[in-house]
Amino acid sequence: MADMKALVAVVIPLVFLLWNKSKKKYPPGAKRLPLFGNLFDLPSHHAGERFAQFSKDLDSDIVYLDALGKPFIILNFLEACNDLLEKRSNIYSSRFHMTMAYDPQDNSKTPVLICHVCSVAVLAEVSGLPIKRVNDPWIALSEESMTQITAAVVPGKYVVDALPFLKYIPEWFPGAGFKKEAREDGTVRPSYLSRSPEEVKKGDGAAERLIENIGDMHTAGGTDTSVTAVQNLFIILLLFPEIQVKGQAELDSVVGHGRLPDFEDKPHLPYITAVLKGLLRWRPVVPTGLPHMITEDDEYRGYFIPKGSIVVGNTWCGCPLRQPSAITKSERGIMHDEKTFPEPSKFDPTRFLTPDGRLKKDKSIPDPEMDATFGFGRRKCVGLDFGLDSYWLGSAYIVACFHVTPELDEKGNTIPPKFEYLGKEVIDHPEPFKCRIKPRSEEVVALIRAGYDETSEYI
């Protein structure tokens, strides 16, 4: 009799919870399997494309997935992202626990460590030490660190993120491949900030590791995204040579041939700016952004969004580098909404220009530099302004100084450019590709050498 009472005490609350859950109206979602839910629907690569496909199949800009009881809310259009991640950022700005990306420390020291890092690392401009060589090993370490981080934070990649208790199962257990991966990653390696031991109290391992990680994020976080954006620029110049010709003509007319472009030229180079805006729309560097987590129950458009849901703003543009003629209009993504961007898979910088060639100032279409590309709400990238400035100036240098053309075979024939994105990391960079890069003139070579001589101490 006692066993029966215990069983009833467990079953009745469980039935009530399931019944109560069934009464709520959730956003449209893919068909779920018993117990597992949508676990096997969560993509390990090209997550943005997969999430956009859900949106298309369900004809909904909000998609609900459930992986072993962990809810995922996918937002595929800008309006929903702004309504929730921006306007309701007070409850949509948390981060869920990522077991594979987590570095266990004594969380009770976090406030003290943050103050210490702000007063030391920031005031010393992260390190206070110039990097003396292009192949500096500390830069290599920070880049390796960023590669591991971007692979670990892909939404839905690791089931242990949805079910943290799985981190306690043995490595030989079926489905525990993440344990082996974590072990092979080893322990935290020293970053370039560890070269300043006087800035960290000896013996305080948590503080030292936090400062090392922040240094890695400052360096690699900005470097990896910037490099990927420039790689995408080279792809555009190869695929659409007419854009290169027009961009060079604008630069020549404004800047001339006796100097390199600078920020004072930017207001007079609308086509260059439009090309870069178009590139951020066409191929965003971080297709799914970093996931948010909601901290309390919410309702939106009549749909229930439960507390603890992982919320993803899918900025993916819908262009997986197939030939333009093979890309359908039905592909979706925040920057690929065909109502906002007609022929969304077409790369067309004139979308951002008025008929007389000036940059559009109105809000008739989203601005890829400000909307979605760098995240939302309180979780928007803090390096937005610096990233945009370095992206613009570096890209202007490339177009002004070089001819970028396809590779040639042994007989001198053009090899059609081919590109591939594996989509395994949150930063979606292209695989290595070949092209020819030639200075436009001897005058350009002299300018580049002069610039190198001025800055060689730091590179």
C-alpha positions as CSV (number, residue, x, y, z in Angstrom):
1,M,0.0,0.0,0.0
2,A,2.9,2.4,0.8
3,D,4.4,1.6,-2.6
4,M,1.1,2.4,-4.3
5,K,0.9,5.7,-2.5
6,A,4.4,6.6,-3.5
7,L,3.7,5.7,-7.1
8,V,0.6,7.9,-7.1
9,A,2.5,10.7,-5.5
10,V,5.0,10.6,-8.4
11,V,2.6,9.9,-11.3
12,I,-0.2,12.4,-10.5
13,P,2.1,15.5,-10.5
14,L,3.8,14.2,-13.7
15,V,0.4,13.7,-15.4
16,F,-0.6,17.2,-14.3
17,L,2.5,18.7,-15.7
18,L,2.1,16.9,-19.0
19,W,-1.6,17.9,-19.2
20,N,-0.8,21.5,-18.3
21,K,1.9,21.6,-21.0
22,S,-0.4,20.2,-23.6
23,K,-2.9,23.1,-23.0
24,K,-0.3,25.7,-23.9
25,K,0.0,26.9,-27.5
26,Y,3.6,26.6,-28.6
27,P,5.1,28.0,-31.8
28,P,4.9,25.7,-34.9
29,G,7.5,23.0,-34.7
30,A,8.9,19.9,-36.4
31,K,7.4,16.5,-35.6
32,R,8.9,15.2,-32.4
33,L,9.8,11.6,-31.4
34,P,8.7,10.2,-28.1
35,L,11.2,11.0,-25.4
36,F,13.9,12.3,-27.8
37,G,11.7,15.1,-29.2
38,N,13.7,16.9,-32.0
39,L,17.1,15.8,-30.7
40,F,18.0,14.3,-34.0
41,D,16.8,17.4,-35.9
42,L,19.3,19.7,-34.3
43,P,22.1,20.2,-36.8
44,S,25.8,19.8,-36.1
45,H,26.7,21.9,-39.1
46,H,25.1,24.5,-41.4
47,A,22.7,25.2,-38.5
48,G,21.5,28.5,-40.1
49,E,20.4,26.7,-43.3
50,R,18.7,23.9,-41.4
51,F,16.8,26.4,-39.2
52,A,15.8,28.4,-42.2
53,Q,14.5,25.2,-43.8
54,F,12.3,24.6,-40.8
55,S,10.8,28.0,-41.2
56,K,10.1,27.4,-44.9
57,D,8.5,23.9,-44.2
58,L,6.3,25.2,-41.4
59,D,5.6,28.6,-43.0
60,S,6.4,30.3,-39.8
61,D,9.1,32.8,-38.8
62,I,9.1,31.3,-35.3
63,V,10.0,27.7,-34.9
64,Y,9.8,25.5,-31.7
65,L,12.0,22.5,-31.2
66,D,12.3,20.3,-28.2
67,A,15.4,18.2,-27.5
68,L,14.9,15.8,-24.6
69,G,12.7,18.4,-22.9
70,K,15.0,21.4,-23.6
71,P,13.0,23.9,-25.7
72,F,14.6,25.8,-28.6
73,I,13.0,28.9,-30.1
74,I,14.3,29.8,-33.6
75,L,13.6,33.3,-34.9
76,N,14.0,33.5,-38.6
77,F,12.9,37.1,-39.3
78,L,14.1,40.5,-38.1
79,E,10.7,41.6,-36.7
80,A,10.5,38.7,-34.2
81,C,14.2,39.2,-33.2
82,N,13.6,42.9,-32.6
83,D,10.4,42.3,-30.7
84,L,11.9,39.7,-28.3
85,L,15.7,40.1,-28.2
86,E,15.7,43.9,-28.4
87,K,12.5,45.2,-26.9
88,R,12.3,42.4,-24.2
89,S,16.0,42.1,-23.7
90,N,15.5,42.2,-19.9
91,I,14.3,38.6,-20.0
92,Y,15.9,37.4,-23.3
93,S,19.6,38.2,-22.5
94,S,20.8,35.3,-20.5
95,R,23.1,32.6,-21.7
96,F,22.4,28.9,-21.2
97,H,25.0,26.7,-19.7
98,M,27.3,25.2,-22.4
99,T,29.1,22.2,-20.9
100,M,31.5,21.9,-23.8
101,A,32.4,25.6,-23.8
102,Y,32.4,26.0,-20.0
103,D,35.6,26.6,-18.0
104,P,34.8,25.5,-14.4
105,Q,36.0,28.1,-11.9
106,D,35.0,29.3,-8.5
107,N,32.0,31.5,-9.5
108,S,32.0,33.2,-6.1
109,K,35.1,35.1,-7.2
110,T,33.5,36.4,-10.4
111,P,32.7,40.0,-9.3
112,V,36.2,40.4,-7.9
113,L,37.8,39.0,-11.0
114,I,35.8,41.2,-13.3
115,C,36.9,44.3,-11.4
116,H,40.5,43.1,-11.5
117,V,40.3,42.4,-15.3
118,C,38.7,45.8,-16.0
119,S,41.3,47.7,-14.1
120,V,44.3,45.8,-15.4
121,A,43.5,44.3,-18.8
122,V,41.4,47.1,-20.2
123,L,43.6,50.0,-18.9
124,A,46.7,48.2,-20.3
125,E,44.9,47.8,-23.6
126,V,44.5,44.1,-23.1
127,S,48.2,43.3,-22.9
128,G,50.3,46.4,-23.3
129,L,52.7,44.3,-25.3
130,P,53.2,44.7,-29.1
131,I,53.3,41.5,-31.1
132,K,56.7,41.5,-32.8
133,R,56.3,38.8,-35.4
134,V,53.6,37.8,-37.9
135,N,53.9,34.2,-36.7
136,D,54.0,35.1,-33.0
137,P,53.2,31.8,-31.1
138,W,50.9,33.7,-28.7
139,I,48.7,34.8,-31.6
140,A,48.6,31.2,-32.9
141,L,47.5,30.0,-29.5
142,S,44.7,32.6,-29.3
143,E,43.5,31.6,-32.8
144,E,43.5,28.0,-31.8
145,S,41.5,28.9,-28.7
146,M,38.9,30.8,-30.8
147,T,38.6,27.8,-33.1
148,Q,37.7,25.6,-30.2
149,I,35.3,28.1,-28.8
150,T,33.4,28.7,-32.0
151,A,33.1,25.0,-32.6
152,A,31.7,24.5,-29.0
153,V,29.0,27.1,-29.0
154,V,27.1,26.0,-32.2
155,P,23.4,25.8,-31.0
156,G,22.3,22.2,-30.6
157,K,25.7,20.6,-31.5
158,Y,26.2,18.8,-28.2
159,V,23.4,17.0,-26.5
160,V,25.2,17.5,-23.2
161,D,24.4,21.2,-23.4
162,A,20.7,20.3,-23.2
163,L,21.2,17.6,-20.6
164,P,24.2,18.6,-18.5
165,F,24.0,15.5,-16.3
166,L,25.4,13.5,-19.3
167,K,28.9,15.0,-18.5
168,Y,29.0,12.4,-15.7
169,I,28.6,9.3,-17.9
170,P,31.8,7.3,-18.8
171,E,33.6,8.0,-22.1
172,W,32.8,4.5,-23.4
173,F,29.1,5.0,-23.1
174,P,27.2,5.2,-26.4
175,G,26.7,8.8,-27.5
176,A,29.5,10.1,-25.2
177,G,31.8,11.2,-28.0
178,F,31.9,14.7,-26.6
179,K,33.8,13.3,-23.6
180,K,36.7,12.1,-25.8
181,E,36.6,15.4,-27.7
182,A,36.9,17.4,-24.4
183,R,39.7,15.2,-23.2
184,E,41.7,15.6,-26.4
185,D,41.3,19.4,-26.1
186,G,43.4,19.1,-22.9
187,T,43.8,21.7,-20.4
188,V,43.8,25.5,-20.9
189,R,47.0,26.6,-22.7
190,P,48.7,29.9,-21.9
191,S,47.6,33.0,-23.8
192,Y,49.8,36.0,-24.7
193,L,48.6,37.7,-21.5
194,S,50.4,35.2,-19.4
195,R,53.5,37.1,-20.5
196,S,52.6,39.7,-17.8
197,P,52.7,37.7,-14.6
198,E,53.1,40.8,-12.5
199,E,49.5,41.7,-13.4
200,V,48.2,38.5,-11.8
201,K,48.6,37.5,-8.2
202,K,50.7,34.3,-7.9
203,G,48.7,31.3,-6.9
204,D,45.3,32.7,-8.0
205,G,44.8,30.2,-10.8
206,A,41.1,31.3,-11.4
207,A,42.1,34.9,-11.9
208,E,45.0,34.1,-14.1
209,R,42.9,31.8,-16.4
210,L,40.1,34.4,-16.6
211,I,42.6,37.1,-17.7
212,E,44.1,34.7,-20.2
213,N,40.7,33.8,-21.7
214,I,39.7,37.4,-22.0
215,G,42.9,38.2,-23.8
216,D,42.3,35.3,-26.2
217,M,38.7,36.5,-26.8
218,H,39.9,40.1,-27.5
219,T,42.5,39.0,-30.0
220,A,41.0,35.9,-31.6
221,G,37.4,37.0,-31.4
222,G,38.0,40.1,-33.4
223,T,40.6,38.5,-35.7
224,D,38.6,35.4,-36.7
225,T,35.5,37.4,-37.7
226,S,37.5,40.1,-39.5
227,V,39.5,37.5,-41.4
228,T,36.4,35.6,-42.4
229,A,34.7,38.8,-43.6
230,V,37.8,39.7,-45.8
231,Q,37.8,36.1,-47.2
232,N,34.2,36.6,-48.2
233,L,35.2,39.8,-49.9
234,F,37.8,38.0,-52.0
235,I,35.0,35.5,-53.0
236,I,32.8,38.3,-54.1
237,L,35.5,39.9,-56.2
238,L,36.1,36.5,-57.9
239,L,32.5,35.8,-58.5
240,F,31.5,39.3,-59.7
241,P,34.5,40.9,-61.4
242,E,32.3,43.9,-62.5
243,I,31.9,44.9,-58.8
244,Q,35.7,45.0,-58.5
245,V,36.0,47.2,-61.6
246,K,33.3,49.6,-60.4
247,G,34.7,49.8,-56.9
248,Q,38.2,50.6,-58.2
249,A,36.8,53.3,-60.4
250,E,35.1,55.0,-57.4
251,L,38.3,54.7,-55.3
252,D,40.4,56.1,-58.1
253,S,38.1,59.1,-58.6
254,V,38.0,60.0,-54.9
255,V,41.4,58.9,-53.5
256,G,43.5,59.0,-56.6
257,H,46.8,57.1,-57.0
258,G,49.2,58.8,-54.6
259,R,47.9,57.6,-51.3
260,L,45.8,54.9,-49.6
261,P,42.1,55.4,-48.6
262,D,41.3,56.5,-45.1
263,F,38.2,57.2,-43.0
264,E,37.8,60.7,-44.3
265,D,37.1,59.3,-47.7
266,K,34.3,57.0,-46.5
267,P,31.4,59.6,-47.0
268,H,32.6,59.9,-50.6
269,L,32.7,56.2,-51.3
270,P,29.1,55.0,-51.2
271,Y,29.6,52.2,-53.6
272,I,32.4,50.6,-51.6
273,T,30.2,50.9,-48.4
274,A,27.2,49.4,-50.2
275,V,29.3,46.4,-51.4
276,L,30.4,45.7,-47.8
277,K,26.8,46.1,-46.5
278,G,25.7,43.7,-49.3
279,L,28.3,41.2,-48.3
280,L,27.3,41.2,-44.7
281,R,23.7,40.5,-45.8
282,W,24.7,37.9,-48.4
283,R,27.1,35.9,-46.3
284,P,27.0,36.8,-42.6
285,V,30.1,35.8,-40.7
286,V,28.1,34.4,-37.7
287,P,25.0,32.9,-39.4
288,T,23.1,31.9,-36.2
289,G,24.6,34.4,-33.8
290,L,25.2,33.3,-30.3
291,P,22.1,31.8,-28.5
292,H,20.2,33.6,-25.9
293,M,18.1,32.1,-23.0
294,I,14.9,33.4,-21.6
295,T,14.7,33.8,-17.9
296,E,10.9,33.7,-17.4
297,D,7.8,32.5,-19.2
298,D,6.7,34.8,-22.0
299,E,4.0,35.0,-24.6
300,Y,4.4,36.3,-28.2
301,R,1.8,36.4,-30.9
302,G,-0.3,34.1,-28.8
303,Y,2.5,31.5,-28.5
304,F,3.9,30.4,-25.2
305,I,7.6,30.6,-24.8
306,P,8.7,28.7,-21.6
307,K,11.4,29.9,-19.2
308,G,14.8,28.4,-19.9
309,S,14.2,28.2,-23.7
310,I,17.3,28.6,-25.9
311,V,16.5,31.4,-28.3
312,V,18.4,31.7,-31.6
313,G,18.2,34.7,-33.9
314,N,19.0,33.1,-37.3
315,T,20.8,35.7,-39.3
316,W,21.8,33.2,-42.0
317,C,21.4,34.8,-45.4
318,G,20.4,31.7,-47.4
319,C,23.3,31.6,-49.8
320,P,25.4,28.4,-49.4
321,L,27.6,29.4,-52.4
322,R,25.7,27.5,-55.0
323,Q,25.5,29.1,-58.4
324,P,22.9,31.9,-58.2
325,S,20.6,30.2,-60.7
326,A,20.4,27.2,-58.4
327,I,19.2,29.1,-55.4
328,T,15.5,29.2,-54.8
329,K,13.6,32.2,-53.6
330,S,12.0,30.1,-50.9
331,E,15.1,30.0,-48.7
332,R,14.7,32.0,-45.6
333,G,16.7,34.0,-43.1
334,I,16.6,37.4,-41.4
335,M,18.8,38.9,-44.1
336,H,17.1,36.8,-46.8
337,D,13.5,37.8,-46.5
338,E,12.2,38.0,-50.1
339,K,9.6,40.6,-49.1
340,T,12.4,42.9,-48.0
341,F,15.1,41.9,-50.4
342,P,13.7,40.9,-53.8
343,E,15.7,38.1,-55.4
344,P,17.3,37.6,-52.0
345,S,20.0,35.2,-53.2
346,K,21.4,37.7,-55.7
347,F,24.4,39.8,-54.6
348,D,23.4,43.3,-55.4
349,P,25.0,46.2,-53.6
350,T,22.7,48.7,-55.3
351,R,20.0,47.6,-52.8
352,F,21.6,50.0,-50.4
353,L,21.9,52.9,-52.8
354,T,19.5,55.5,-54.1
355,P,19.0,55.9,-57.8
356,D,21.6,58.7,-57.9
357,G,24.2,56.5,-56.2
358,R,24.0,57.7,-52.6
359,L,23.6,55.5,-49.5
360,K,20.1,55.1,-48.4
361,K,19.3,56.9,-45.2
362,D,15.8,55.6,-44.6
363,K,14.7,52.4,-42.9
364,S,13.0,50.9,-46.0
365,I,15.3,47.9,-45.7
366,P,17.4,46.6,-42.7
367,D,21.0,47.8,-42.5
368,P,23.2,44.7,-42.2
369,E,25.8,46.7,-40.3
370,M,23.4,47.5,-37.5
371,D,20.6,44.9,-37.7
372,A,21.2,41.3,-36.8
373,T,24.8,40.8,-38.1
374,F,26.4,41.7,-34.7
375,G,23.7,40.2,-32.5
376,F,20.7,41.6,-30.6
377,G,19.9,43.5,-27.5
378,R,22.2,43.3,-24.5
379,R,24.1,40.5,-26.2
380,K,25.1,42.6,-29.2
381,C,28.8,42.4,-30.0
382,V,30.7,45.0,-28.0
383,G,33.3,45.4,-30.7
384,L,30.7,46.4,-33.3
385,D,32.2,49.9,-34.1
386,F,35.8,48.7,-34.1
387,G,34.9,45.7,-36.3
388,L,33.0,47.7,-38.9
389,D,35.8,50.3,-39.1
390,S,38.6,47.7,-39.6
391,Y,36.4,45.8,-42.0
392,W,35.7,48.9,-44.1
393,L,39.3,50.2,-44.2
394,G,40.9,46.8,-44.9
395,S,38.4,46.1,-47.7
396,A,38.9,49.5,-49.2
397,Y,42.7,48.9,-49.2
398,I,42.2,45.5,-51.0
399,V,40.0,46.9,-53.7
400,A,42.2,50.0,-54.2
401,C,45.5,48.2,-54.3
402,F,45.0,44.8,-55.9
403,H,43.5,42.9,-58.9
404,V,41.9,39.7,-57.6
405,T,41.4,37.1,-60.4
406,P,40.8,33.4,-60.6
407,E,43.7,30.9,-60.6
408,L,45.2,29.8,-63.9
409,D,46.0,26.2,-64.9
410,E,49.3,25.1,-66.5
411,K,48.1,26.1,-69.9
412,G,47.1,29.6,-68.8
413,N,43.4,28.9,-68.8
414,T,41.2,30.3,-66.1
415,I,40.1,27.8,-63.4
416,P,36.5,28.5,-62.4
417,P,36.5,29.5,-58.7
418,K,35.0,27.0,-56.3
419,F,34.2,27.7,-52.7
420,E,33.0,25.5,-49.8
421,Y,31.7,26.4,-46.3
422,L,31.7,23.5,-43.9
423,G,29.5,25.3,-41.4
424,K,30.8,23.4,-38.4
425,E,31.6,26.4,-36.3
426,V,29.6,29.4,-35.2
427,I,31.9,31.6,-37.3
428,D,31.3,30.3,-40.8
429,H,34.5,30.8,-42.7
430,P,35.3,29.4,-46.2
431,E,37.7,26.5,-46.8
432,P,41.0,27.6,-48.3
433,F,40.7,28.5,-52.0
434,K,43.1,29.7,-54.7
435,C,43.2,33.0,-56.5
436,R,45.6,35.4,-58.0
437,I,46.3,38.7,-56.2
438,K,48.4,41.3,-58.1
439,P,49.2,44.9,-57.2
440,R,47.5,47.3,-59.6
441,S,50.7,49.3,-60.2
442,E,54.2,49.9,-59.0
443,E,53.0,53.0,-57.3
444,V,50.7,50.9,-55.2
445,V,53.7,48.6,-54.3
446,A,55.6,51.7,-53.0
447,L,52.6,52.8,-50.9
448,I,52.3,49.4,-49.4
449,R,56.0,49.1,-48.6
450,A,55.9,52.6,-47.0
451,G,53.0,51.6,-44.9
452,Y,54.7,48.4,-43.8
453,D,57.8,50.3,-42.8
454,E,55.8,52.6,-40.6
455,T,54.0,49.7,-38.8
456,S,56.6,46.9,-38.9
457,E,57.3,47.3,-35.2
458,Y,53.9,46.0,-34.5
459,I,53.6,43.1,-37.0
